[in-house]
Amino acid sequence: MKRIAILTGGGDAPGLNAVIRAVVKTAANQYNCEVMGVRDGFDGFLGDYGLFPLDAAAVRGILPRGGTILGSANRGNPFARKVIRAGREVVEDVSQKIKDNITDLKLDALIVVGGDGTLRIARELFPIGVPVIGVPKTIDNDIGGTECTFGFDTALNVATEALDRLHSTAEAHHRVMVIELMGREAGFITLTAGLAGGADVILIPEIPFTIEYIIDKIKKRTERGTHFSIVAVAEGARRKGGEIIVSRMGDEVYTPRLGGIAVRVADEITRLTKIESRVIVLGHLQRGGTPTAFDRDLATRFGAAAVRLAAEGGYGQMVALQQGKIVNISLEDALAVPKRVDVNCDAIQTARGLGISFGDSPVI
């Protein structure tokens, strides 16, 4: 193994720089191997200046930094890329061009760090001859085959701190505070932060809600003399029988942009209870900033393991955390079943026992 490359795709997550650093240092120290950085996801293979050498000096001091020194792109699918031809926007498959560039560069492996979408692209590139190694990254923690992805812990801590801060202002003004957290199809951030941050109502994609049950919970709190409530809602939560709320529609290339469910819920609460409600959308604050120690540690272990896997020729596989150990699983197996909150898990049972409402049934 003489030369490998690394790219980061999809939304950024705390810990990406820790992975890059671990890959560079492990490749150099253990294998005397050169590492190339790919700018802006798979797009880096399509431009003239998309790749550059990474050495120890390039990764010095980046361990505690958020974001990614490589840049990222969550709209860079080489199998469906929007381009302008003769003044018209068309969708093209440029995957073969990427494969040819990788061959021309004599890359022994391409380490792809990303979430569900980016790793699916990696899985599709593998059969056409791209020597991919996957590293799971997402704050949503929704990739199968791994107990946890780096980025989740940092996002969870940010969300929990926000909930802590909302309690005092909600109580002071006798308001309902509705906080919208990230979570397109998986509610791990909202569920865990809601439990840790003392939310009264938790709304997640896996449990469609009925607004009347939410109102019932808030009214019961008021009757007992508690004149404020905290509602934590995942961006992908939806009413029973309703559609997911989006702020921008998708198309054949781009997925819809979620957002707006918290406003809908808050408006209904105000209308039906006459209690003033305020909305807080935490958004990309959950992605930014210094990664926690847990995320730095996991990201570093993932990066080092990915290099070892590349040296073994374990292409088409992904590093993962299982029972506290780093293991290798195929990208096919990792992506076969999306990870979602088990609606019967102990966290859900615990929340129900505490009297937290999921908006799907009456609470005592």
ZADOKOL-708058 format. One line per 2 residues: their letters; for each residue x, y, z of C-alpha. Coordinates in Angstrom, 1 decimal. Layout:
a	X Y Z; ... $
END
This chain:
mk	0.0 0.0 0.0; 1.7 3.1 -1.3 $
ri	-1.0 5.8 -1.7; -4.5 6.1 -0.3 $
ai	-7.1 9.0 -0.4; -9.7 10.2 2.1 $
lt	-12.9 12.2 1.5; -15.7 13.5 3.7 $
gg	-19.2 13.6 2.3; -22.7 14.6 3.4 $
gd	-23.4 16.9 6.3; -20.4 17.8 8.6 $
ap	-20.2 16.3 12.0; -17.9 16.9 15.0 $
gl	-15.0 14.4 14.8; -14.3 14.5 11.1 $
na	-11.0 16.1 11.5; -10.1 13.5 14.1 $
vi	-10.6 10.8 11.5; -8.5 12.6 8.9 $
ra	-5.7 13.0 11.4; -5.8 9.3 12.5 $
vv	-5.7 8.2 8.8; -2.7 10.4 8.0 $
kt	-0.7 9.5 11.1; -1.5 5.8 10.9 $
aa	-0.7 5.5 7.2; 2.6 7.3 7.7 $
nq	3.7 5.6 10.9; 2.6 2.0 10.3 $
yn	2.8 1.7 6.5; 5.0 4.5 5.1 $
ce	2.0 5.3 2.9; 1.1 8.6 1.3 $
vm	-2.3 10.1 1.9; -4.2 12.4 -0.5 $
gv	-7.0 14.6 0.7; -10.1 14.9 -1.6 $
rd	-11.8 18.3 -1.5; -15.6 18.6 -1.2 $
gf	-16.6 14.9 -1.3; -16.7 13.0 -4.6 $
dg	-16.6 16.4 -6.4; -12.9 16.6 -5.7 $
fl	-12.2 13.9 -8.4; -13.9 16.0 -11.0 $
gd	-11.9 19.3 -10.7; -8.4 20.2 -11.5 $
yg	-7.4 21.0 -7.9; -9.6 18.6 -6.0 $
lf	-6.8 16.5 -4.5; -3.8 17.5 -2.4 $
pl	-1.2 15.7 -0.2; -1.9 15.3 3.5 $
da	1.0 14.9 5.8; 1.7 15.3 9.6 $
aa	2.0 19.1 9.2; -1.4 19.3 7.5 $
vr	-3.2 17.6 10.3; -1.4 19.2 13.2 $
gi	-3.8 20.9 15.7; -7.0 19.7 14.0 $
lp	-8.0 17.1 16.6; -10.3 19.5 18.6 $
rg	-11.6 21.3 15.6; -15.2 20.9 14.3 $
gt	-16.0 20.7 10.6; -13.6 19.1 8.1 $
il	-10.4 20.5 6.6; -11.4 18.6 3.4 $
gs	-14.7 20.3 2.9; -17.9 18.3 2.2 $
an	-20.8 18.1 -0.2; -24.2 16.6 0.4 $
rg	-25.3 17.0 -3.2; -22.3 15.3 -4.9 $
np	-23.8 12.0 -6.1; -21.6 10.9 -9.0 $
fa	-24.3 8.6 -10.3; -26.8 11.5 -10.6 $
rk	-24.9 14.8 -11.0; -26.6 17.9 -12.2 $
vi	-24.6 19.7 -15.0; -25.3 22.3 -17.6 $
ra	-25.2 21.1 -21.2; -26.0 23.5 -24.1 $
gr	-27.7 25.9 -21.6; -29.9 23.1 -20.2 $
ev	-29.7 21.4 -16.8; -29.3 17.7 -17.2 $
ve	-28.5 14.8 -14.8; -25.4 12.7 -15.7 $
dv	-23.7 9.6 -14.4; -20.0 10.5 -13.9 $
sq	-19.1 7.5 -11.8; -16.8 6.0 -14.4 $
ki	-14.8 9.2 -14.6; -14.2 9.1 -10.9 $
kd	-13.2 5.4 -11.2; -10.8 6.3 -14.0 $
ni	-9.3 9.2 -12.0; -8.7 6.9 -9.1 $
td	-6.9 4.4 -11.4; -4.8 7.2 -12.9 $
lk	-3.8 8.4 -9.5; -2.7 4.8 -8.5 $
ld	-4.7 4.9 -5.3; -4.6 1.7 -3.4 $
al	-7.7 2.6 -1.4; -10.3 5.4 -1.0 $
iv	-11.5 6.0 2.5; -15.0 7.4 2.4 $
vg	-16.2 9.1 5.6; -20.0 9.8 5.5 $
gd	-23.5 9.0 6.5; -26.1 6.9 4.9 $
gt	-26.1 8.7 1.6; -22.4 8.9 1.1 $
lr	-21.8 5.3 2.1; -24.5 4.2 -0.3 $
ia	-22.5 5.9 -3.1; -19.4 4.1 -1.9 $
re	-21.3 0.8 -2.0; -22.3 1.5 -5.6 $
lf	-18.7 2.4 -6.6; -17.3 -0.8 -5.2 $
pi	-18.7 -3.1 -7.9; -17.3 -1.0 -10.7 $
gv	-13.8 -1.4 -9.3; -13.3 1.4 -6.8 $
pv	-11.4 0.1 -3.7; -13.6 1.8 -1.0 $
ig	-13.4 1.6 2.7; -16.3 3.1 4.7 $
vp	-16.2 5.1 7.9; -19.7 5.8 9.4 $
kt	-20.4 9.4 10.3; -23.7 11.1 11.2 $
id	-25.1 13.0 14.1; -28.4 11.2 13.6 $
nd	-26.8 7.8 14.6; -28.9 6.1 12.0 $
ig	-26.4 3.8 10.3; -26.9 0.1 10.7 $
gt	-24.1 -2.3 11.9; -22.6 0.1 14.3 $
ec	-23.7 0.9 17.9; -22.7 4.5 17.5 $
tf	-21.4 7.0 15.0; -19.1 9.8 15.9 $
gf	-20.8 13.2 15.9; -23.9 11.9 17.7 $
dt	-22.5 12.5 21.2; -21.5 16.1 20.5 $
al	-24.9 16.9 18.9; -26.6 15.2 21.9 $
nv	-24.7 17.4 24.4; -25.6 20.6 22.5 $
at	-29.3 19.6 22.3; -29.3 18.7 26.0 $
ea	-27.7 22.0 27.0; -30.3 23.9 25.0 $
ld	-33.1 22.1 26.8; -31.5 22.9 30.1 $
rl	-31.4 26.6 29.2; -35.0 26.6 28.0 $
hs	-36.4 25.5 31.3; -35.6 28.7 33.2 $
ta	-37.0 31.0 30.6; -40.1 28.9 30.0 $
ea	-40.9 28.8 33.7; -40.2 32.5 34.1 $
hh	-42.7 33.5 31.4; -45.2 30.6 31.7 $
rv	-44.6 29.5 28.2; -44.5 26.4 26.1 $
mv	-41.1 26.1 24.5; -41.0 23.9 21.3 $
ie	-37.4 23.0 20.3; -36.8 21.5 16.8 $
lm	-33.8 19.1 16.7; -32.2 17.3 13.8 $
gr	-33.4 13.8 12.9; -34.8 13.2 9.5 $
ea	-35.9 9.6 9.9; -34.4 8.6 13.3 $
gf	-35.2 10.2 16.6; -32.1 9.3 18.6 $
it	-31.0 12.9 19.3; -34.5 14.0 20.3 $
lt	-35.3 11.0 22.4; -32.0 11.0 24.3 $
ag	-31.8 14.7 24.7; -35.4 14.9 25.7 $
la	-34.8 12.3 28.4; -31.6 13.9 29.6 $
gg	-33.0 17.5 29.4; -36.3 16.9 31.1 $
ad	-38.7 17.4 28.1; -42.4 17.0 28.8 $
vi	-43.2 16.0 25.3; -40.9 14.1 22.8 $
li	-41.9 13.8 19.2; -39.9 11.5 17.0 $
pe	-40.2 10.2 13.4; -40.8 6.6 14.6 $
ip	-44.0 7.5 16.6; -46.6 9.6 14.7 $
ft	-48.4 11.9 17.0; -51.8 13.3 17.6 $
ie	-52.0 16.9 18.6; -54.8 16.3 21.1 $
yi	-52.6 14.1 23.2; -50.0 16.8 23.3 $
id	-52.6 19.4 24.4; -53.9 17.0 27.0 $
ki	-50.4 16.6 28.5; -49.9 20.4 28.7 $
kk	-53.3 21.0 30.2; -52.7 18.4 32.9 $
rt	-49.4 20.2 33.8; -51.2 23.5 34.1 $
er	-54.0 22.0 36.2; -51.3 20.7 38.6 $
gt	-49.8 24.2 38.9; -47.0 23.9 36.5 $
hf	-47.4 26.7 34.0; -44.8 25.9 31.5 $
si	-43.8 22.9 29.3; -40.9 21.8 27.1 $
va	-41.6 20.0 23.8; -38.7 18.4 22.0 $
va	-39.5 17.6 18.3; -37.4 15.9 15.7 $
eg	-37.5 17.6 12.3; -38.8 14.4 10.7 $
ar	-41.7 14.0 13.2; -45.2 14.0 11.7 $
rk	-48.8 13.8 12.7; -50.6 10.5 12.6 $
gg	-51.8 10.1 9.0; -49.9 13.3 8.0 $
ei	-46.9 14.1 5.9; -43.4 15.2 6.9 $
iv	-43.1 19.0 6.8; -40.5 20.3 4.4 $
sr	-39.1 23.8 3.8; -37.9 22.9 0.3 $
mg	-39.1 20.2 -2.0; -36.7 17.6 -3.4 $
de	-36.2 16.3 -6.9; -34.5 13.4 -8.8 $
vy	-31.2 14.4 -7.3; -31.7 16.4 -4.1 $
tp	-33.6 15.1 -1.0; -36.2 17.4 0.5 $
rl	-35.0 19.9 3.1; -36.9 19.3 6.3 $
gg	-38.1 22.0 8.7; -41.2 23.7 10.0 $
ia	-42.8 21.0 12.2; -42.0 22.9 15.4 $
vr	-43.8 25.9 14.1; -46.9 23.8 13.2 $
va	-46.9 22.2 16.7; -46.4 25.5 18.5 $
de	-49.2 27.2 16.6; -51.6 24.4 17.4 $
it	-50.6 24.5 21.1; -51.2 28.3 21.3 $
rl	-54.5 28.0 19.4; -55.9 25.2 21.6 $
tk	-54.5 26.1 25.0; -54.2 29.9 24.8 $
ie	-50.7 29.5 26.3; -48.0 31.5 24.6 $
sr	-45.6 29.2 22.7; -42.2 29.9 21.3 $
vi	-40.1 28.0 18.8; -36.4 27.3 18.8 $
vl	-34.8 25.6 15.9; -31.4 24.4 16.9 $
gh	-30.4 23.5 13.4; -26.7 23.4 12.5 $
lq	-25.6 24.4 16.0; -25.8 20.7 16.6 $
rg	-23.2 20.0 13.9; -20.6 22.7 14.8 $
gt	-18.0 23.2 17.5; -15.5 21.2 19.4 $
pt	-16.2 17.4 19.4; -16.6 15.7 22.8 $
af	-14.0 13.4 24.1; -16.2 10.4 23.1 $
dr	-16.5 11.6 19.5; -12.7 12.3 19.2 $
dl	-11.9 8.9 20.6; -14.3 7.0 18.4 $
at	-13.4 9.0 15.3; -9.7 8.4 15.9 $
rf	-10.2 4.6 16.4; -12.3 4.5 13.2 $
ga	-9.7 6.3 11.2; -6.9 4.1 12.3 $
aa	-8.9 0.9 11.8; -9.9 2.1 8.3 $
vr	-6.2 2.3 7.3; -5.5 -1.2 8.7 $
la	-8.5 -2.5 6.8; -7.2 -0.9 3.6 $
ae	-3.8 -2.5 4.1; -5.5 -5.9 4.4 $
gg	-7.4 -5.2 1.1; -10.8 -5.2 2.9 $
yg	-12.5 -3.2 0.2; -16.2 -2.8 0.2 $
qm	-16.3 -2.9 4.0; -17.0 -0.4 6.8 $
va	-15.5 -0.1 10.2; -18.0 -0.2 13.0 $
lq	-18.4 -0.2 16.8; -19.9 -3.4 18.3 $
qg	-19.8 -4.3 22.0; -17.1 -1.6 22.5 $
ki	-14.8 -3.0 19.9; -14.0 -1.8 16.4 $
vn	-14.9 -4.4 13.8; -15.4 -4.7 10.0 $
is	-18.6 -5.3 8.3; -19.6 -5.2 4.6 $
le	-21.2 -2.0 3.3; -24.0 -4.2 2.0 $
da	-24.8 -5.5 5.5; -24.4 -2.1 7.1 $
la	-26.8 -0.4 4.8; -29.3 -3.3 4.5 $
vp	-31.5 -2.2 7.3; -31.6 1.5 8.4 $
kr	-31.2 2.0 12.2; -34.2 3.5 13.8 $
vd	-35.5 4.0 17.4; -37.1 0.8 18.7 $
vn	-40.5 2.0 19.9; -40.4 -0.7 22.6 $
cd	-36.8 0.0 23.8; -36.0 0.8 27.4 $
ai	-35.5 4.5 26.7; -39.1 4.7 25.4 $
qt	-40.4 2.7 28.3; -38.5 4.9 30.7 $
ar	-39.9 8.1 29.2; -43.4 6.8 29.4 $
gl	-42.9 5.7 33.0; -41.8 9.3 33.8 $
gi	-45.0 10.6 32.3; -43.4 12.0 29.1 $
sf	-45.8 12.2 26.2; -44.9 11.0 22.7 $
gd	-48.2 12.3 21.5; -49.6 8.9 20.6 $
sp	-51.6 8.1 23.7; -53.1 9.7 26.8 $
vi	-50.7 10.2 29.8; -51.6 10.2 33.5 $
END
